[in-house]
Amino acid sequence: MAELLPSYQYQGDCFSDRLLAEPANEPKAMMGVCTDMIGVDGMGYAPLSQANLKKMLTVWSGVNGYPGLDYDWGSVREYLAKYDKTTSTNVGFFVPNACLRAETVGWDNRPATADEIKEMQRLLRQGMKEGALGLSTGLTYPPGSYAGTEELVELCRTVAECGGVYVTHVRYDLGDGAFDGFREAVKIGLLSGCPVHISHYATNLAIRGRAKQMLALVDDARARGLDVTFDSYPWPAGSSHLSAAVPQWAQDGGPEQLLARIKDGQQREIMRTQTPALVGAADQLIVSAVRTEKNQWCEGLTIQSVADQLGKSAWDTICDLLIEENLEVAFYVFTGDMDDVRTIITHPAHMVCTDGLRIGGRPNPRTYGTYPRILGQMVRDEAVMPLEQAIRKMTSFPAQRFGLPDRGILRDGMKADIVVFDPLTISGVATFEKPKQFPLGIDYVFVNGVLVVDKGRPTGKTPGVALRHSGPTR
């Protein structure tokens, strides 16, 4: 028997121009996603001048590629207009703090001045007026990571005034390197009065096995009056771009400076002793995407395996790949634990995301199988949570959280974003070895009342629109 699923699904994808280049968005549409959230993790492309847009495209090419588009926008309004009736899924957009910093402070690693913060607030306020749902940060990724706590508090005051949400990929290397990044997110919310949403809230190598402590942190923040929620995906591996393996000081000044420093033998040697923990996990760090045909043989191999075949150290292999690919290298790494995942996804403040990358031959399978994996393997087969609870975490909860009142529920007058699936057969079949596999058991997907999946096949239709912020809701 088929089930109807009101499909507003919080995707949590930073990677947006890839959607414009591949408008059918088959990996998402085929697993029942009707709305992608873009601009998260502080990664995105508006508001930006043309000069800064060009740099930002290079910086994020390791997660988004560099599709050939007419990059002719500057404002949030112009950017969101690109998504109206041009893609199979809807989009919601968060202003990345990296864009605000690039336009005011520049690409340097320094605190923002009072005047620069005021200008960032002006740009943010304008971006939300033009449709953005809030602010996002990726506090392990320059240039957004150069923002201090006080700066983010001031920006979040503006978000709160506009009725939006602060969505954050936290600063994982802060303080104890375990929980202090999450504590910073809570502090920013409490001081600014802004609702906080923590992206891909999952354990990592530093806190593996400590999911209950992570949830206690959320419960404590909620008891103190903070409106805080979070999302996660049902996989043990995280994904990012390979530039994350380079010390942040070496990225000061932007992508050109980063490349110049890793090409400089003396500076590369200095970095060798200061590299993030990722380099120490080279035997678990799998190359998922490269730009050139020359290096495609690396996809699916660990950095350590590539290094062994080239007769180099892991660090030199990382640097040489970044140079040869002009920073366009993605990876995934097994840092999580499925027992932690099962604990985290049952919390009432949790909702589902994929955080999925679209590029390369060996992407993390969460791009193709996240929602069916929860509904099939984790709900039906493992009974981790009731079906109704899982559906709420994919539909009405995120729609309500991000201020989209006409989506996420099957009811007269609501927008017809609907998934028809078979609860007995739905399954995410994508694996790390064979990630590009569409799920089973999803027969029909409607976006704004138009079929984008018909009898289990994509139709190629593009009824998606940009879902714009409608003003203060509190």
C-alpha positions as CSV (number, residue, x, y, z in Angstrom):
1,M,0.0,0.0,0.0
2,A,1.4,3.4,-1.0
3,E,1.8,6.2,1.5
4,L,1.5,9.9,0.8
5,L,4.3,11.9,2.2
6,P,4.1,15.8,2.2
7,S,7.5,16.4,1.0
8,Y,9.1,19.5,2.2
9,Q,12.5,18.0,3.1
10,Y,15.3,19.9,4.7
11,Q,18.3,19.1,2.5
12,G,21.0,21.2,4.0
13,D,23.0,21.5,0.8
14,C,25.5,24.4,0.3
15,F,25.9,23.6,-3.3
16,S,23.7,25.7,-5.5
17,D,25.0,26.5,-8.9
18,R,25.4,22.8,-9.5
19,L,21.6,22.6,-9.3
20,L,21.3,25.3,-12.0
21,A,23.6,23.3,-14.2
22,E,21.7,20.0,-13.6
23,P,18.1,21.2,-13.3
24,A,16.5,17.7,-13.2
25,N,18.3,17.3,-9.9
26,E,17.7,13.5,-10.2
27,P,19.6,12.4,-7.1
28,K,17.3,14.5,-4.9
29,A,14.0,14.2,-6.8
30,M,14.3,10.4,-7.0
31,M,14.5,10.1,-3.2
32,G,11.5,12.4,-2.7
33,V,13.2,15.7,-2.0
34,C,11.1,18.7,-3.0
35,T,13.1,21.5,-1.5
36,D,16.9,22.0,-1.3
37,M,18.2,24.4,1.3
38,I,21.2,26.1,-0.2
39,G,23.8,28.6,1.0
40,V,24.4,26.6,4.2
41,D,27.7,26.0,5.8
42,G,28.6,29.5,5.0
43,M,29.1,28.5,1.4
44,G,27.3,30.3,-1.4
45,Y,27.3,33.0,-4.0
46,A,25.3,36.0,-3.0
47,P,25.4,38.8,-2.3
48,L,28.7,39.2,-4.1
49,S,30.5,41.6,-6.5
50,Q,31.7,39.9,-9.7
51,A,35.3,39.9,-8.5
52,N,34.4,38.2,-5.3
53,L,32.0,35.8,-7.0
54,K,34.9,34.6,-9.2
55,K,37.0,33.9,-6.1
56,M,34.2,32.2,-4.3
57,L,33.5,29.9,-7.2
58,T,37.1,28.7,-6.9
59,V,37.0,28.4,-3.1
60,W,33.9,26.2,-3.2
61,S,34.8,24.3,-6.4
62,G,36.0,21.4,-4.2
63,V,32.4,20.7,-3.1
64,N,30.4,22.2,-6.0
65,G,32.6,21.9,-9.1
66,Y,32.7,24.8,-11.5
67,P,29.8,24.3,-13.9
68,G,29.7,26.6,-17.0
69,L,27.0,29.1,-16.2
70,D,26.4,32.8,-16.9
71,Y,27.5,34.1,-13.5
72,D,25.7,37.4,-14.0
73,W,24.0,37.9,-10.6
74,G,25.1,40.1,-7.6
75,S,22.2,40.5,-5.2
76,V,20.2,37.8,-3.4
77,R,17.2,39.0,-5.4
78,E,19.0,38.3,-8.7
79,Y,20.3,35.0,-7.5
80,L,17.0,33.6,-6.3
81,A,15.4,34.6,-9.6
82,K,17.6,32.0,-11.3
83,Y,15.7,29.2,-9.5
84,D,12.2,30.1,-10.5
85,K,10.8,27.4,-12.8
86,T,14.3,26.3,-13.8
87,T,14.8,23.3,-11.5
88,S,12.9,20.2,-10.5
89,T,13.0,21.1,-6.8
90,N,12.3,24.2,-4.8
91,V,15.1,26.1,-3.0
92,G,15.4,28.0,0.2
93,F,18.5,30.2,0.7
94,F,20.6,31.4,3.6
95,V,23.0,34.3,3.3
96,P,26.5,32.9,3.9
97,N,28.6,34.9,6.2
98,A,31.6,34.2,3.9
99,C,29.9,36.5,1.3
100,L,29.3,39.2,3.8
101,R,32.9,39.1,4.9
102,A,34.3,39.1,1.4
103,E,32.2,42.2,0.5
104,T,33.3,44.2,3.6
105,V,36.4,42.9,5.4
106,G,37.8,41.1,2.3
107,W,39.6,37.8,2.4
108,D,42.0,38.5,5.2
109,N,42.1,36.8,8.6
110,R,41.4,39.7,10.9
111,P,38.5,41.0,13.1
112,A,35.9,43.1,11.4
113,T,35.7,46.8,12.5
114,A,32.5,48.3,13.9
115,D,31.8,50.0,10.5
116,E,32.4,46.7,8.6
117,I,29.9,44.9,10.9
118,K,27.3,47.6,10.3
119,E,27.8,47.1,6.5
120,M,27.5,43.3,6.9
121,Q,24.3,43.9,8.8
122,R,23.0,46.1,6.1
123,L,23.8,43.5,3.4
124,L,22.2,40.8,5.5
125,R,19.0,42.8,6.1
126,Q,18.8,43.5,2.4
127,G,19.3,39.9,1.6
128,M,16.5,38.8,3.9
129,K,14.3,41.5,2.5
130,E,15.0,39.9,-1.0
131,G,14.1,36.4,0.2
132,A,16.8,34.8,2.2
133,L,15.6,32.8,5.2
134,G,18.5,33.7,7.5
135,L,22.2,33.6,8.0
136,S,24.6,30.6,7.7
137,T,28.1,30.0,8.8
138,G,30.8,27.4,8.1
139,L,33.2,28.1,10.9
140,T,35.9,25.7,9.7
141,Y,36.0,27.3,6.2
142,P,37.8,30.6,5.4
143,P,36.9,33.4,5.0
144,G,33.8,32.9,7.1
145,S,35.7,31.1,9.8
146,Y,37.7,34.4,10.4
147,A,34.6,35.8,12.1
148,G,34.7,36.0,15.9
149,T,31.9,35.2,18.3
150,E,31.1,38.9,18.9
151,E,30.8,39.6,15.2
152,L,28.4,36.7,14.8
153,V,26.3,37.8,17.7
154,E,25.8,41.2,16.1
155,L,24.9,39.6,12.7
156,C,22.4,37.3,14.5
157,R,20.8,40.3,16.2
158,T,19.9,41.4,12.6
159,V,18.6,38.0,11.7
160,A,16.4,37.9,14.8
161,E,15.0,41.4,14.0
162,C,14.1,40.1,10.5
163,G,12.5,36.9,11.8
164,G,15.0,34.5,10.4
165,V,17.2,31.6,11.7
166,Y,20.9,31.3,12.2
167,V,22.2,28.0,10.6
168,T,25.7,27.0,11.6
169,H,28.4,24.5,10.8
170,V,30.2,25.0,14.0
171,R,33.9,25.7,14.8
172,Y,35.1,22.2,15.4
173,D,38.6,23.2,16.4
174,L,37.5,25.7,19.1
175,G,38.7,25.2,22.7
176,D,38.5,21.6,23.7
177,G,38.1,20.5,20.0
178,A,35.0,18.5,21.1
179,F,32.0,20.4,22.5
180,D,33.2,24.0,22.6
181,G,32.1,24.7,19.0
182,F,28.6,23.7,19.9
183,R,28.7,25.8,23.0
184,E,29.7,28.8,20.9
185,A,26.6,28.3,18.7
186,V,24.5,28.3,21.9
187,K,26.2,31.4,23.2
188,I,25.5,33.3,20.0
189,G,21.9,32.4,20.1
190,L,21.4,33.4,23.7
191,L,23.2,36.7,23.4
192,S,21.5,37.7,20.1
193,G,18.0,36.3,20.8
194,C,18.2,34.5,17.4
195,P,16.9,31.0,16.8
196,V,19.8,28.6,16.1
197,H,19.9,25.5,13.9
198,I,23.1,23.4,14.0
199,S,23.9,21.7,10.7
200,H,24.9,18.0,10.6
201,Y,24.9,17.5,14.3
202,A,27.0,14.3,14.5
203,T,29.8,12.8,16.5
204,N,33.3,12.9,15.1
205,L,36.6,11.4,16.0
206,A,37.0,13.6,19.1
207,I,33.5,12.8,20.6
208,R,32.7,9.4,19.1
209,G,30.4,7.5,21.5
210,R,29.3,10.6,23.3
211,A,26.0,11.3,21.5
212,K,24.1,11.5,24.8
213,Q,26.4,14.4,25.9
214,M,25.7,16.2,22.6
215,L,22.0,15.9,23.2
216,A,22.3,17.0,26.8
217,L,24.0,20.2,25.5
218,V,20.9,20.8,23.4
219,D,18.5,20.1,26.2
220,D,20.4,22.4,28.5
221,A,20.2,25.2,25.9
222,R,16.5,24.7,25.4
223,A,16.0,24.8,29.2
224,R,17.8,28.1,29.2
225,G,15.3,29.5,26.7
226,L,17.2,29.1,23.4
227,D,15.2,28.1,20.4
228,V,17.7,25.5,19.0
229,T,17.2,22.6,16.6
230,F,19.6,20.5,14.5
231,D,19.8,18.1,11.6
232,S,21.9,15.0,10.8
233,Y,22.2,12.3,8.1
234,P,22.1,8.5,8.7
235,W,25.7,7.7,7.6
236,P,29.1,7.4,9.4
237,A,31.1,9.5,7.0
238,G,31.4,13.3,6.5
239,S,32.3,15.1,3.3
240,S,34.1,18.3,2.4
241,H,36.6,19.8,0.1
242,L,40.3,19.0,0.4
243,S,41.3,22.5,1.2
244,A,40.0,21.8,4.7
245,A,43.2,19.8,5.2
246,V,45.3,23.0,4.9
247,P,45.9,25.2,8.0
248,Q,43.7,28.2,8.1
249,W,46.5,30.7,8.3
250,A,47.7,29.5,4.9
251,Q,44.3,30.4,3.4
252,D,44.5,34.0,4.6
253,G,44.0,36.3,1.6
254,G,41.9,34.0,-0.6
255,P,42.3,31.1,-3.0
256,E,45.2,32.6,-5.0
257,Q,47.2,33.0,-1.8
258,L,46.4,29.4,-0.7
259,L,47.7,28.0,-3.9
260,A,50.8,30.2,-3.8
261,R,51.7,29.0,-0.3
262,I,51.3,25.3,-1.0
263,K,53.5,25.7,-4.1
264,D,56.2,27.3,-2.0
265,G,58.4,24.6,-0.6
266,Q,59.4,26.5,2.5
267,Q,55.9,27.4,3.5
268,R,54.7,23.8,2.7
269,E,57.3,22.5,5.2
270,I,56.0,24.9,7.9
271,M,52.5,23.7,7.2
272,R,53.5,20.0,7.4
273,T,53.9,20.3,11.2
274,Q,50.7,22.3,11.7
275,T,48.1,20.5,9.5
276,P,44.6,19.7,10.9
277,A,43.7,16.3,12.2
278,L,42.4,15.3,8.8
279,V,45.9,14.7,7.5
280,G,46.5,12.3,10.3
281,A,43.5,10.3,9.1
282,A,44.8,10.0,5.6
283,D,44.1,6.2,5.6
284,Q,40.4,7.0,6.2
285,L,40.1,10.0,3.9
286,I,38.7,8.9,0.5
287,V,38.9,11.0,-2.6
288,S,35.4,11.4,-4.0
289,A,35.9,14.0,-6.8
290,V,38.6,15.6,-8.9
291,R,38.4,18.0,-11.8
292,T,40.8,16.5,-14.3
293,E,40.6,13.2,-16.2
294,K,44.3,12.7,-15.4
295,N,43.5,12.2,-11.7
296,Q,40.2,10.4,-11.9
297,W,42.0,7.2,-10.9
298,C,42.3,8.6,-7.4
299,E,38.5,8.6,-6.9
300,G,37.5,5.9,-4.4
301,L,41.0,5.6,-3.0
302,T,42.3,6.9,0.4
303,I,44.8,9.7,0.3
304,Q,47.2,7.3,1.9
305,S,46.7,4.8,-0.9
306,V,47.2,7.5,-3.5
307,A,50.3,8.7,-1.7
308,D,51.7,5.1,-1.6
309,Q,51.2,4.7,-5.3
310,L,52.9,8.0,-6.1
311,G,55.7,7.4,-3.6
312,K,54.9,10.6,-1.7
313,S,53.8,11.6,1.8
314,A,50.1,12.1,2.5
315,W,50.7,15.8,3.0
316,D,52.6,16.3,-0.3
317,T,49.9,14.3,-2.1
318,I,47.2,16.6,-0.7
319,C,49.1,19.7,-1.7
320,D,49.9,18.4,-5.2
321,L,46.3,17.3,-5.8
322,L,45.0,20.7,-4.8
323,I,47.5,22.4,-7.1
324,E,46.8,20.1,-10.1
325,E,43.0,20.4,-9.6
326,N,43.0,24.1,-8.9
327,L,41.4,23.3,-5.5
328,E,38.6,21.2,-7.0
329,V,39.0,18.1,-4.9
330,A,36.3,16.5,-2.6
331,F,36.6,13.8,-0.1
332,Y,34.7,11.8,2.6
333,V,36.0,10.4,5.8
334,F,34.7,7.9,8.3
335,T,34.6,9.9,11.5
336,G,31.1,9.0,12.9
337,D,29.4,6.0,14.5
338,M,26.1,4.5,13.6
339,D,25.1,3.9,17.2
340,D,25.5,7.6,17.8
341,V,23.5,8.3,14.7
342,R,20.6,6.2,16.0
343,T,20.7,8.0,19.3
344,I,20.8,11.5,17.7
345,I,18.0,11.1,15.2
346,T,15.4,10.3,17.8
347,H,15.7,13.6,19.6
348,P,12.6,15.9,19.3
349,A,14.8,18.8,18.1
350,H,16.2,16.7,15.2
351,M,15.4,16.9,11.5
352,V,16.9,15.1,8.5
353,C,19.4,16.4,6.0
354,T,21.7,14.9,3.4
355,D,24.6,17.5,3.3
356,G,25.2,15.9,-0.1
357,L,27.8,16.6,-2.7
358,R,26.9,16.2,-6.4
359,I,30.3,16.1,-8.0
360,G,32.7,13.3,-8.8
361,G,32.5,9.6,-9.5
362,R,32.4,8.4,-5.9
363,P,30.3,10.8,-3.8
364,N,29.1,10.0,-0.3
365,P,26.0,7.8,-0.8
366,R,23.9,10.2,1.3
367,T,23.4,12.3,-1.9
368,Y,21.3,9.4,-3.4
369,G,19.9,7.5,-0.5
370,T,19.4,9.4,2.8
371,Y,15.6,9.7,3.2
372,P,14.8,6.2,1.9
373,R,17.5,4.8,4.1
374,I,15.7,6.3,7.2
375,L,12.2,5.3,6.1
376,G,13.3,1.8,5.0
377,Q,16.3,0.5,6.9
378,M,16.0,2.6,10.1
379,V,12.2,2.9,10.6
380,R,10.8,-0.3,9.0
381,D,13.7,-2.7,9.5
382,E,15.3,-1.5,12.8
383,A,12.3,0.3,14.4
384,V,14.6,3.2,15.5
385,M,11.6,5.4,15.5
386,P,7.9,5.4,14.4
387,L,7.2,6.1,10.7
388,E,5.0,9.2,11.7
389,Q,7.9,10.7,13.7
390,A,10.4,10.2,10.8
391,I,8.0,11.8,8.3
392,R,7.5,14.8,10.6
393,K,11.3,15.2,10.8
394,M,11.4,15.4,6.9
395,T,8.3,17.5,6.3
396,S,6.3,19.7,8.7
397,F,9.0,20.3,11.2
398,P,11.6,21.8,8.9
399,A,8.8,23.7,7.0
400,Q,7.7,25.3,10.2
401,R,11.2,25.8,11.5
402,F,12.3,27.9,8.5
403,G,9.1,29.9,8.1
404,L,7.4,28.2,5.1
405,P,3.8,28.0,6.3
406,D,2.2,26.7,3.1
407,R,4.3,23.5,2.8
408,G,5.1,20.3,4.8
409,I,1.5,19.2,5.5
410,L,-1.2,17.4,3.4
411,R,-4.1,19.8,3.7
412,D,-6.3,21.9,1.5
413,G,-4.7,25.2,0.6
414,M,-1.1,23.9,1.0
415,K,1.4,23.6,-1.9
416,A,1.3,20.2,-3.5
417,D,4.8,18.9,-2.7
418,I,4.0,15.2,-2.3
419,V,5.8,11.9,-2.4
420,V,4.0,8.5,-3.0
421,F,6.0,5.6,-1.6
422,D,5.6,2.0,-0.6
423,P,6.6,1.6,3.1
424,L,7.2,-2.2,2.6
425,T,9.8,-1.7,-0.2
426,I,11.3,1.8,0.2
427,S,15.0,1.5,0.6
428,G,18.2,3.5,0.1
429,V,20.4,1.2,-1.9
430,A,23.3,3.6,-2.5
431,T,26.6,2.4,-0.9
432,F,30.1,3.8,-0.5
433,E,31.3,1.4,-3.1
434,K,28.3,2.1,-5.5
435,P,26.9,5.5,-4.4
436,K,25.1,6.5,-7.6
437,Q,22.1,4.2,-7.1
438,F,18.5,5.6,-7.0
439,P,16.4,4.3,-4.2
440,L,13.6,1.7,-4.3
441,G,10.0,2.1,-3.4
442,I,9.3,5.7,-4.5
443,D,6.8,5.9,-7.3
444,Y,5.7,9.5,-7.6
445,V,7.0,12.9,-6.6
446,F,5.1,16.1,-7.1
447,V,6.6,19.5,-6.8
448,N,4.1,22.4,-6.8
449,G,1.6,19.9,-8.2
450,V,3.7,18.8,-11.1
451,L,5.1,15.3,-11.5
452,V,8.9,15.3,-11.4
453,V,9.0,11.5,-10.8
454,D,6.4,9.3,-12.5
455,K,6.2,5.6,-11.9
456,G,9.8,5.6,-10.5
457,R,11.3,7.6,-13.4
458,P,12.3,11.3,-13.6
459,T,10.2,13.4,-15.9
460,G,12.7,16.2,-16.4
461,K,10.1,18.9,-15.6
462,T,11.2,22.0,-13.7
463,P,8.4,23.3,-11.5
464,G,10.6,24.4,-8.6
465,V,10.7,27.9,-7.3
466,A,12.8,29.9,-4.8
467,L,10.9,29.9,-1.5
468,R,11.4,33.5,-0.2
469,H,11.3,34.8,3.3
470,S,8.1,36.6,3.9
471,G,9.1,38.9,6.8
472,P,9.2,38.7,10.6
473,T,7.2,35.8,12.0
474,R,7.5,36.7,15.7
